Structures are given as C-alpha cells and as structure tokens.
C-alpha cells in the first residue's frame, strides 16, 4: 500500500478542462425576430453538442412557428397518455411490465421530426410515443396497454411490444434490437434506398456484447445506421458510473464517429437527428448519437425510482430542465402563442386521451385462439403447434 501511495504522489494529476454537455431545456436564443409565417433562425447553447472523430451540427437552426407548435402538441399528448398509463397501471388495468417516457419526450418527437415514414426506427421498451408519432392512434396504443383486441399489436404484445408500419418496435430483450437495427440498415443499403435506420438503446444496454458486434458490422459494411443511446443516467436502478467504465457513450464506437446531444431541448434533438440522417444517407457510414436525458418515473411501474436517487434530484430536474416547459417558454417568449393558447393545447390533449381510454376499455380481450396466430406469416403455418405441455396441441385447421 505504501508503494501505491508513492506512485500516486509522483504521477501528476490531469487537468480536466473538457466542457460538459448542456442539458437545460430552454437555453436556445433567437437569432432574429420570430416570424408567424416564415422560417426564422435560432441559436442553440454552445454546449448543446460534443463530437468524437467528427465536427458537430451547426448551432444555428432554422425553425418555423408551425414546427414548434406541432412539437409542443405532440410532446404534450405523449405526456398525457403516459400519465394515463400510470393511472391505469395503478388501477391494475395494465398488467406486466410498463415503462414510461415522462421526461424524455423531446427525443422521440425530435427524431420523428427529422425523418419520414420511409426511415426505420427500432428501440427497446419505453416506446409508447413512437406509436402516436409513427402512424398509430391513441386508441390503438391504450388498447395494447390494456391487452385488448383494438391494440396496435392486437392486445398480445403489451407495453414492451408495440409496432406500426413505420415503427419497427418495441423489443423486450435488452440490447437485442440493436443488431436488428443493423439488419434494417443493411436492407436499406442493399436496396439502394437513401434512408436511415435509428437503432435505439439505453445506457443500461450499452455494455451488451451484441451492441459492439453491431458497431463492427455496421462500420465494416458502411451501413446507414444511426446508433442512438438514450442516456437517462440510470440503468434500472444503477447509476451509469457504476456500470460503465466509459460513460461518454458517443465515443464507444471505436472507428465510428459520434456526437453527444442535449436531449432535453427539442430543438437540439431535431437538429442532431436531421444532421445524423444527412450523415448516413451521404454514404459516410454509421454514426453514434448519445442523447443525454432524464426520466422522472422509475425504470418501470414496479420501481418507485427513489431508492437510488433522491426526491430532491427528481424535483430539481422537473423544475429546471423539463423539455415541455422549455419549449413552452420558447413559444411564449418569442411571441408565437399566448399562455392561454398553450393551456388549451394541454386541455385538448387530456380530453383526447381520456376519450381514447374509455373507448379502448370497451374493446374485448383477444380470443384464446389468438395465442396461436402471428407466429408464422399467414399461409406458412405448419399443420399443428405444440403448446406448453405435450398434450397441448393446436391444429391450424381449427382457425
């Protein structure tokens, strides 16, 4: 021990001069007067991005009033439906796992704003927002959470397995969606499409071996794949620093460039997502994007979220770095809408969600025969399928 102490005394301490990412939700400034009819330019905080083996997106962003109001409506609707899911779970109407995205709304809305339905987005759980943003309806999302026939996955997937034609899921196995995302990007390149794949995962999944295997294959084959790490700072109940030796997730792609982004400012997320798509569709190969964000609720509904962090920390984030409040401030201070207008948006969102909940409750549960469907593509089923026990056999002629 004495020798170790001597070594420490002669090794000079490094000066840590690196700047850290800004995670406030309301630091973007007007570059020119805001217009109600024409695009106008705003300037992001200078620490909105950090780069690894690449430059970063421009801090000057062109936006429109319609874009900002659309993002506000979408983020408000997402939060309202997540709050409804919280209440339904506590009423024991939603069973099983349920992961809420409250606090992380800027990421789903920001990515969606920079893509088309031709682009691919695949993620793990905490993906309810993408159903609403990528072609689903409130009723189909709530119905799935309730396990009803009207659900987006016919009531058979639940919270962790939601899909639309423009959203590739919704996957429950930690990290397993990342190689699937690389496969989607491979298909896009094979078919000669100028589209992008966003393969999303959390900081908790970042140490999975299959994630690094996917990096390697994507770089080897120069795939148009954007590996998106949603870093909400806790993998279940474990702080990132306790599970990862390198918590700068955007630097973990070896030869793959990466950027770190303020995931609490919707304008920064939009700019980074747009820049990332342009990167991979310009044949520059894959890219890593780390969005630094925060979830207000626990990892899942069974996690109170306060045993590994303080209530004061959560409240501080809610009050100072909330993505919806940040956008609300932009819209109000830039004279694009009044406070009453924004309150009306929230009121309308709540009414829509309440109506969808009541409508979804009227939908029946799936018939037991539905347990045997959607295992094979229609028309390719075998004559019969065994169940949990040898005696449990289902013949597809019964359908």
Residue pairs with C-beta under 8 A, 6 or more apart in sequence:
19 47
19 50
20 47
21 47
21 48
21 49
21 50
21 260
21 261
21 262
21 292
22 45
22 46
22 47
22 48
22 262
23 262
23 263
23 264
23 292
23 293
23 294
23 321
24 45
24 262
24 264
24 265
24 320
24 321
24 326
25 106
25 264
25 265
25 266
25 321
25 322
25 323
25 325
25 326
25 327
26 265
26 325
26 326
26 329
26 330
27 44
27 45
27 48
27 265
28 42
28 43
28 44
28 45
28 61
28 265
28 267
28 268
28 330
29 42
29 43
30 40
30 42
30 43
30 334
31 40
31 41
31 42
31 43
31 60
32 40
32 41
33 40
34 40
34 65
34 334
34 335
34 336
35 64
35 65
36 65
36 336
37 65
38 64
39 62
39 63
39 64
40 62
40 63
40 64
41 60
41 61
41 62
41 63
42 60
42 61
42 63
42 267
42 330
43 59
43 60
43 61
44 59
44 60
44 61
44 262
44 265
44 267
44 268
44 271
45 59
45 262
45 265
46 59
47 262
48 59
48 261
48 262
48 265
48 268
49 56
49 57
49 59
49 259
49 260
49 261
49 262
49 268
49 272
50 56
50 250
50 259
50 260
51 257
51 258
51 259
51 260
52 248
52 250
52 251
52 253
52 257
52 258
52 259
52 260
52 288
53 255
53 256
53 257
53 258
54 257
54 258
54 259
54 287
56 259
57 259
57 271
57 272
57 274
57 275
58 271
58 275
61 267
61 270
61 271
63 267
63 270
65 336
67 113
68 327
68 330
68 331
68 336
69 331
69 336
69 337
69 345
70 113
71 109
71 110
71 113
71 266
71 270
71 327
72 324
72 327
72 328
72 331
72 342
72 345
73 345
73 349
74 105
74 109
74 112
74 132
74 133
75 105
75 106
75 109
75 266
75 323
75 324
75 327
76 324
76 345
76 346
76 349
77 132
77 138
77 349
77 352
77 353
78 101
78 105
78 108
78 109
78 128
78 129
78 132
78 133
79 102
79 105
79 324
80 346
80 349
80 350
80 352
80 353
81 128
81 132
81 138
81 141
81 142
81 353
81 356
82 100
82 101
82 102
82 128
82 129
83 102
84 142
84 353
84 354
84 357
85 94
85 98
85 100
85 128
85 142
85 145
85 159
86 100
86 102
86 297
86 301
88 94
88 142
88 145
88 146
88 357
89 98
89 301
90 301
93 146
93 361
94 145
94 146
94 159
94 301
95 147
95 158
96 158
96 159
96 160
97 125
97 158
97 159
97 160
97 172
97 300
97 301
97 302
98 145
98 158
98 159
98 300
98 301
99 125
99 126
99 159
99 160
99 299
99 300
99 301
100 126
100 128
100 295
100 297
100 301
101 108
101 126
101 127
101 128
101 129
101 295
102 295
102 296
102 297
103 232
103 293
103 294
103 295
103 296
103 297
103 317
103 318
103 322
103 323
104 126
104 230
104 232
104 263
104 293
104 294
104 295
104 323
105 129
105 323
105 324
106 263
106 264
106 265
106 266
106 269
106 293
106 323
106 327
107 230
107 263
107 269
107 291
107 293
108 127
108 129
108 130
108 133
109 129
109 133
109 266
109 269
110 266
110 268
110 269
110 270
110 272
110 273
111 121
111 198
111 228
111 269
111 273
112 121
112 130
112 133
112 134
113 270
113 273
113 274
114 270
114 273
114 274
114 276
114 277
115 121
115 196
115 198
115 273
115 277
116 195
117 134
117 135
117 165
117 166
118 193
118 195
119 195
119 196
119 197
119 198
119 277
120 168
120 181
120 184
120 185
120 188
120 195
120 196
120 197
120 198
121 130
121 134
121 166
121 167
121 168
121 197
121 198
121 200
122 167
122 168
122 169
122 171
122 177
122 180
122 181
122 184
122 197
122 198
122 199
122 200
123 130
123 169
123 170
123 171
123 177
123 199
123 200
123 201
124 160
124 171
124 172
124 174
124 175
124 177
124 200
124 201
124 202
124 205
125 159
125 160
125 170
125 171
125 172
126 202
126 230
126 295
127 162
127 167
127 169
127 170
128 141
128 145
128 159
128 162
130 162
130 164
130 167
130 170
131 140
131 141
131 144
131 152
131 162
131 164
131 167
132 138
132 141
133 167
134 164
134 165
134 166
134 167
135 164
135 165
135 166
135 167
136 152
136 162
136 164
136 167
137 356
138 352
138 353
138 355
138 356
139 150
139 356
139 359
139 360
140 150
140 151
140 152
141 151
141 152
141 162
141 356
142 353
142 356
142 357
142 360
143 149
143 150
143 151
143 152
143 155
143 360
143 363
144 151
144 152
144 153
144 155
144 157
144 158
144 159
144 162
145 151
145 158
145 159
146 155
146 360
146 361
146 363
147 155
147 156
147 158
147 365
147 366
148 155
148 360
148 361
148 363
148 364
148 365
148 366
149 155
149 363
149 364
149 365
149 366
150 359
150 360
150 363
151 157
151 360
151 363
152 162
152 163
152 164
153 161
153 162
153 163
153 170
154 366
154 370
154 374
155 363
155 365
155 366
155 370
156 366
156 370
156 371
156 374
157 163
157 170
160 170
160 171
160 172
161 169
161 170
161 171
161 172
162 169
162 170
163 169
163 170
168 180
168 181
168 184
169 177
171 177
171 180
174 204
174 205
174 208
175 201
175 205
175 208
175 210
175 211
176 210
177 199
177 200
177 201
178 199
178 201
178 205
178 208
178 210
178 211
178 214
178 227
179 210
179 213
179 214
179 217
180 199
181 197
181 198
181 199
181 200
181 214
181 225
181 227
182 197
182 199
182 214
182 217
182 218
182 223
182 225
184 197
184 199
184 225
185 196
185 197
185 199
185 218
185 223
185 224
185 225
185 280
185 286
186 221
186 223
188 195
188 196
188 197
188 223
188 224
189 221
189 222
189 223
189 224
194 281
195 224
195 281
196 224
196 225
196 226
196 276
196 277
196 280
196 281
197 223
197 224
197 225
197 226
197 280
198 226
198 228
198 273
198 276
199 214
199 225
199 226
199 227
199 228
200 228
200 229
200 230
201 208
201 211
201 227
201 228
201 229
201 230
202 229
202 230
202 231
202 232
202 235
203 229
203 230
203 231
203 232
203 233
203 234
203 235
203 240
203 244
203 247
203 249
204 234
204 235
204 236
204 238
204 243
205 211
205 235
206 229
206 244
206 249
206 252
207 243
207 244
211 227
212 252
214 225
214 227
215 227
215 252
215 253
215 254
215 256
215 286
215 288
216 254
217 223
218 225
218 227
218 256
218 285
218 286
219 253
219 254
219 255
219 256
219 285
219 286
222 283
222 285
222 286
223 280
223 285
223 286
224 280
224 281
224 283
224 286
225 280
225 286
225 287
226 276
226 277
226 279
226 280
226 286
226 287
226 288
226 289
227 253
227 256
227 286
227 287
227 288
227 289
228 289
228 290
228 291
229 249
229 250
229 288
229 289
229 290
229 291
230 263
230 291
230 293
231 240
231 247
231 249
231 263
231 290
231 291
231 292
231 293
232 293
232 294
232 295
233 239
233 240
233 292
233 294
234 240
234 295
234 299
234 308
234 309
235 243
236 299
236 303
237 299
237 303
237 307
237 308
238 308
239 308
239 309
240 247
241 247
246 252
248 260
248 290
249 258
249 260
249 288
249 290
250 258
250 259
250 260
250 288
250 289
250 290
251 258
251 288
252 258
252 288
253 286
253 288
256 285
256 286
256 287
256 288
257 287
257 288
258 287
258 288
258 289
258 290
259 272
259 275
259 276
259 287
259 288
259 289
259 290
260 290
260 292
261 268
261 269
261 272
261 289
261 290
261 291
261 292
262 268
262 269
262 291
262 292
263 269
263 291
263 292
263 293
264 292
264 293
264 294
264 321
264 322
264 323
264 326
265 323
265 326
266 323
266 326
266 327
267 330
269 291
272 289
272 291
273 289
276 287
276 289
279 287
280 286
280 287
294 317
294 321
295 305
296 305
296 314
296 317
296 318
297 305
298 304
298 305
298 306
299 305
305 314
306 314
328 342
330 336
331 337
331 342
332 338
332 339
332 342
369 394
369 398
369 399
372 385
372 394
372 396
372 399
373 399
375 381
375 385
376 382
381 396
382 396
383 395
383 396
383 397
384 393
384 394
384 395
384 396
385 393
385 394
385 396
386 392
386 393
387 393
387 394
